[in-house]
Amino acid sequence: MPRVVLLGSSPGPDAAPGQVTPAALPLPALPGCPTVIGKLHGQLASLDSEPVTIVRSGDAAAHRGFPGSLVETSDLAGDLRAVADAVEYATENLLLLPANSLIHDELIYQITKSKRGALALIAKEPREEDENGDVVVPDVPIEEALPEIGERTLEGLPVRVRARRSRVISVGSAFHGVTRPNSVLLGPLHLHHKHAPVLAEAARELADMAHLLGPEDDLVQLLVLGLVRKGVSVGIRGRRDLFFRRVSTPEQAAEALAEMSTFNEDRARLDNAVKGADGFFTTYFVSTYSRFIARWAARRGLTPNQVTLISIALGVAAALCFATGERTGMVAGGVLIYFAFVFDCVDGQVARYARKFGVLGAWLDATFDRFKEYVVFAGLAVGAAVSGVGDVWTLALIALGVQSIRHLLDFSYGAANRRKPPSPLPSVPLTVSADTGLRQALEERKNAVTGGIRSLLKMWGRAGRYRAVHWARKMIVFPIGERFAAIAIVSALFDARITFLTLIIWGGIGAAYSLTGRLMRSLA
């Protein structure tokens, strides 16, 4: 579980001296949650972590009586040093969250389960992007940009972040400039504990520079600034179909609660239980309804492992039907293998929706996917002999060999890339106001990877923005959804020989495509 640091000194938009402490704003529309901070502590209780709250002395009363420790400060420099002390020796991952946040439970869960070394919640301006992933806005010289920082806002927060593709590449403050800002940092920051010493070092350096910063500088944004300037790759995530807002006035709290009530958090949780990178067949012919089966199963107490056993039973039943060699058996086998795959998807969706994960379940899912596939191969081969199609065991063994080699390559390549961290950003001293050096270093890095294999990969990556190309690339690798669909359709319409030839030819093309791409990426 992550270690939570609540930033009570991050008031958010439209904060004014002398008003009610933002975290103490009442929430009369929510029974049992009298204040913003009370609601937040109730949500964080599920993380089994007693938070450290950093707050100005004048606002500390609103935070007393809640679990965790309270650190009182007097100014921005004190806030930054308190953060450094709280995170420096952390052995758990960190969640830094403004104390005046109204947020869905599901969004907290998704942020804390991120596998990125650092992840920030970002809102991007709705403007067109160029081919490099940058928002198209006029380029402003740094000496002109500095006085204007903070004038343009998005949802009441200053646009001081430049995000490109999947990460933050520059952050501004009253002292630090950011060229072509296109986003705002909303608040939550999730950080792997390996970066905790870097964050502590950056926070202390910024504390020493506090006289150069302004009262409008947000604490969590300064922390992301420090990480980025230290070279840490901070990934970005939008709210998507979930809610987050920081409130500073009773009017904002009432408005936020009204807007929050319009979101269907359970539907968002269900949608997020579906993998976002599935193949064409899975996306359009399974996941459109399998999520509702998953919710039905989860609400009735079925575990992911029990659903996996249903999938295995359907796969074995399909193999027995294929083994009859009769046309009705082939059609029934096709239907059963399709539903075996449906429940293969459902078990993972139940795990993600109900948040029931286990090593045994992961092992069962990966192992018995192969078992179902290979037992069906055997059933088809037996059925071919019974029906007089002929001996297709050689074809069955070739199909099995092709798939086994592909699975071996998939797992080995995936394991190698899981150990590869994202490329760090160039580091720029915090005492330098302009981000010119960072932009130049990124430009040089981009120019250094042009030519040859890298250019081909870049062109192929851009082609994936077209929907037809995207799905063609998904289908050509012959993922499990397409394989089970091919078995179901071809065996129902033709015979085992045609089914195995389809698996061998399509599987061979997919293996050649995948191997070529992985070799090129490895060389690049």
Buried (B, 14 or more C-beta within 10 A) or exposed (E): EBBBBBBBBBBBBBBEEEEBBBBBBBBEEBEEBBBBBBBBBBBBEEBEBBBBBBBBEEBBEBBEEBEBEBBBBEEBBBBBBBBBBBBBEBEEBBBBBBBBBBBBBBBBBBBBBBEBBBBBBBBBBEEEEEEEEBBEBEEBEBEEBBEEBBEEEBEBBBBBBBBBEEBBBBBBBBBBBBBBBBBBBBBBBBBBBEBBBBBBBBBBBBBEBBEBBEEEBBBBBBBBBBBBBBBBBBBBBBBEBBBBBBBBBBEBBBEBBEEBEEBEBEEBBBBBBBBEEBBBBBBEBBBEEBBEBBBEBBEEEBBBBEBBBBBBBBBBBBBBBBBBBBEEBBBBBBBBBBBBBBBBBBBBBBBBBBEBEEEEBEEBBEEBBBEBBBBBBBBBBBBBBBBEBEEBBEBBEBBBEBBEEBBEBBEEBEEEEEEEEBEEBBBBEBEBBBBBEBBEBBEEEEEEEEEEBBEEBBEEEEEEEEEEEEBEBBBBBBBBBBBBBBBBBBBBEBBBBBBBBBBBEBBBEBBEBBBEBBEBEEEE
